[in-house]
Amino acid sequence: MCAFPCSEGDIAINTDSLVAAGKTTELYRSLLDAIKQLDSIEAGHRQIVLMSDGLAEDLAYFHDDVIRAARKSKVVISAIGYPRSVSQSVALQTLRRLSEETGGLFIQAAHIDHSIQESFFTQIHSVFSSVGRLSFDLQKIPLEAVAQSIEIVLTFQTTQNNFFVIVPIVIPKTKVPEAPAVDPVALDDVSDTPNSLASNAVTLAAIDRSPWSWFWYGLPAIIFSAILALALSYAAVSRRARNERQSTDINAISFAYLVSANNKDVRHKLDRTPWRIGRSRSSELRLNDTSVSRLHAEIRRDALGQFTVQDMESLNGVFVNGEPVDMAHLEENDRVEIGDVGFIFTLRDEEYDQQEPTAYIHTLTPR
């Protein structure tokens, strides 16, 4: 909208004309459009400064699509996160990931007045100050490492901290030159003379092919096959026993329920322990939402019937009644948030509200 570097007046004039387009927040599609526009500009460095609350309602584009396009076009994404509320501040992790995976910076604005540290606007230009290239001579790698996967550890030291990067390297196998082809010699062309090959033929002794020779060759294979079969059988039995110990039967009576915060008719039975929640297909409750990690959280029930929810090192965290928790006990009507998905924890089944309350009657006091 204006040539770089823009003055504050030019920025103010151009930003006054910006308006929101559409009814949904197409965060990823908008970023892909911005990357496409920057890709057509001849520049040594390209950077997008994204200002957002982190909420995305895209159905056709995802986080990985943006990262792939940004790296291909060598575009850096720096982000300013404006939390809509305390409970929805977990959505800012989306902006943090976009910045970290493209080499940009991320800062979160204050909850009350949305203020930002002024140093951020000077730091966003520093992301380009350390661009360089490293090269290594791989000719001195020992021969036994050829055609194998090895790792190189790069250690970096900055003014703020130290960090290291592990780079896997696969060295291709050296191609061995083939032996030159030799034309076959026909026996008919060899003359039967005292000095010819035919006349000086050597008779080889017959190889011993006794039945016991096959036994000694086949015995190791039979023993190895038997050991492999026993190991597979033991693994299958152990896994079945472990699953039976760790989880109850799927038709068992439900321990508790998670009721969807947006639809009270959607109830999920907690009928085993542990009860896993995440995007993975192996989860007891699979949530197809980008704010939910593959294994996001687990709900457990101890011997006394107490339920606890534990965060399994998820990206966007677990909230109970609006507070972030690593592990917390669950009580009746607690609100549990897994990423952007909310639930109400309850021990009451769906027929509880339909049951008639117990009537209070006056009875004689026994003597």
Sequence and secondary structure as in RCSB ss.txt:
>XXXX:A:sequence
MCAFPCSEGDIAINTDSLVAAGKTTELYRSLLDAIKQLDSIEAGHRQIVLMSDGLAEDLAYFHDDVIRAARKSKV
VISAIGYPRSVSQSVALQTLRRLSEETGGLFIQAAHIDHSIQESFFTQIHSVFSSVGRLSFDLQKIPLEAVAQSI
EIVLTFQTTQNNFFVIVPIVIPKTKVPEAPAVDPVALDDVSDTPNSLASNAVTLAAIDRSPWSWFWYGLPAIIFS
AILALALSYAAVSRRARNERQSTDINAISFAYLVSANNKDVRHKLDRTPWRIGRSRSSELRLNDTSVSRLHAEIR
RDALGQFTVQDMESLNGVFVNGEPVDMAHLEENDRVEIGDVGFIFTLRDEEYDQQEPTAYIHTLTPR
>XXXX:A:secstr
   SS  HHHHHHHHTT    SSS  HHHHHHHHHHHHHTS  S EEEEEEE      SS  HHHHHHHHHHHTE
EEEEEE  SSSGGGGGHHHHHHHHHHHT  EEE  TTT    TTHHHHTTGGGTT        TTS GGGTTSEE
EEEEEEE SS EEEEEEEEE                GGGS   TTSTTTT          HHHHHHHHHHHHHHH
HHHHHHHHHHHHHHHHHHHHHS  TTS   EEEEESS TT EEEE SSSEEEESSTTSSEE   TTS TT EEEE
E TTS EEEEE S SS EEETTEEESEEE  TT EEEETTEEEEEES  TTTTTS            
